[in-house]
């Protein structure tokens, strides 16, 4: 008999879990797990009555009990199936200040949100890891509350922070088994939990429903309350890399950002630090650092962010992408200096100084803050342009270049831009000798692990010379958020 492939979904009877079950039933058999049998029967009936979908079955149980997870995997195997995809969606929450929070409730929230995910992941791992030739996945429904804690919400936030850490650790363990792990961290979604939040805002803040909804929508990166179906498409995207709708694609991009905590740290820092600026002038060069800073500021302050590129539009890599972000872009000419008398403008330090002098002039003309970008790799090497140190603030400081690349991927920066930062590219200023060393190798050198990273004696000597030559640059003052490396 042919082996069936199944998706197990906890909390699958209502809201997000129900939407995920309906979406995943397009691709696999479904097992929904939850506490309310009537809800589970309803979603299974809807799936089983649709000839275009696979079949579904249910299990009533408390996910906080390990026995429920074992019963689920036993039921999968009894039906001649294996678990290909696990969705840990079950969750509960209750707000309240720490000094009056009930211990039993705290333990209950951890039992469902964290222990429930642990029990099901542990029970399903043998199936998920059994055959590396087939793609499997674990999707954990987290929350932006697991990336930034909120007042009077310690229990829920603590569990969601725990899920983010659990997912990151698990991803490293199962990657070699062709198992993809994602912790999807949405803001407010149209669910019963959001309905209760709105009711609480109406009661305690004395506002009407429309105002409560407006405030919750502002919290989300999309500026609106999400629909459960959008989260379902994000899960399917993780599981199968399936094409998704344009609207859901925006959600997936923002969820990817939410899964990279450093991005939200930078966004929150930019939002707070730049709130008093009339305008923000962001030099862009077609490299990864400036592209990331511009894209984040375009999200936070689209009306007062201005990108500036030294050259005409045809020379800006991925100009269409930069312009699609919604912020204004200025293309400016910069005077050329003929140092060697060959009749042509010279590259290098002279051109860089003139370029930044032009940006400073524009900042005065526009009454704008000049926003540079610098990562920890370049800070430590001292290899980045000294001119950029005069910028008002440098939000990428203390982030390794490899981490910039992961942030760029999460923020949707085009691959053509990040690729340019990895190779010797005149537009990014990386010399050939530097480009021949992988970014991961450079970071390893800077933490004293060059030999373990496989760098040659010549490469190590080159990097040592770079550090010595640029020591004065590294001692210049810097500004930026204190991000964890």
Secondary structure as GFF3:
##gff-version 3
##sequence-region A 1 485
A	DSSP	beta_strand	4	10	.	.	.	ID=ss1
A	DSSP	alpha_helix	15	24	.	.	.	ID=ss2
A	DSSP	beta_strand	29	34	.	.	.	ID=ss3
A	DSSP	alpha_helix	37	48	.	.	.	ID=ss4
A	DSSP	beta_strand	56	60	.	.	.	ID=ss5
A	DSSP	alpha_helix	66	78	.	.	.	ID=ss6
A	DSSP	beta_strand	81	88	.	.	.	ID=ss7
A	DSSP	three_ten_helix	98	100	.	.	.	ID=ss8
A	DSSP	alpha_helix	103	110	.	.	.	ID=ss9
A	DSSP	pi_helix	111	115	.	.	.	ID=ss10
A	DSSP	alpha_helix	116	128	.	.	.	ID=ss11
A	DSSP	beta_strand	136	141	.	.	.	ID=ss12
A	DSSP	three_ten_helix	144	146	.	.	.	ID=ss13
A	DSSP	alpha_helix	154	174	.	.	.	ID=ss14
A	DSSP	three_ten_helix	175	177	.	.	.	ID=ss15
A	DSSP	beta_strand	179	184	.	.	.	ID=ss16
A	DSSP	alpha_helix	192	204	.	.	.	ID=ss17
A	DSSP	alpha_helix	209	219	.	.	.	ID=ss18
A	DSSP	alpha_helix	228	240	.	.	.	ID=ss19
A	DSSP	alpha_helix	246	258	.	.	.	ID=ss20
A	DSSP	alpha_helix	261	273	.	.	.	ID=ss21
A	DSSP	beta_strand	279	283	.	.	.	ID=ss22
A	DSSP	alpha_helix	288	300	.	.	.	ID=ss23
A	DSSP	beta_strand	305	310	.	.	.	ID=ss24
A	DSSP	three_ten_helix	313	315	.	.	.	ID=ss25
A	DSSP	alpha_helix	319	324	.	.	.	ID=ss26
A	DSSP	beta_strand	328	332	.	.	.	ID=ss27
A	DSSP	alpha_helix	349	366	.	.	.	ID=ss28
A	DSSP	beta_strand	368	372	.	.	.	ID=ss29
A	DSSP	alpha_helix	376	381	.	.	.	ID=ss30
A	DSSP	three_ten_helix	386	390	.	.	.	ID=ss31
A	DSSP	beta_strand	393	394	.	.	.	ID=ss32
A	DSSP	alpha_helix	401	411	.	.	.	ID=ss33
A	DSSP	alpha_helix	415	422	.	.	.	ID=ss34
A	DSSP	alpha_helix	432	435	.	.	.	ID=ss35
A	DSSP	alpha_helix	439	446	.	.	.	ID=ss36
A	DSSP	alpha_helix	457	469	.	.	.	ID=ss37
A	DSSP	alpha_helix	471	474	.	.	.	ID=ss38
###
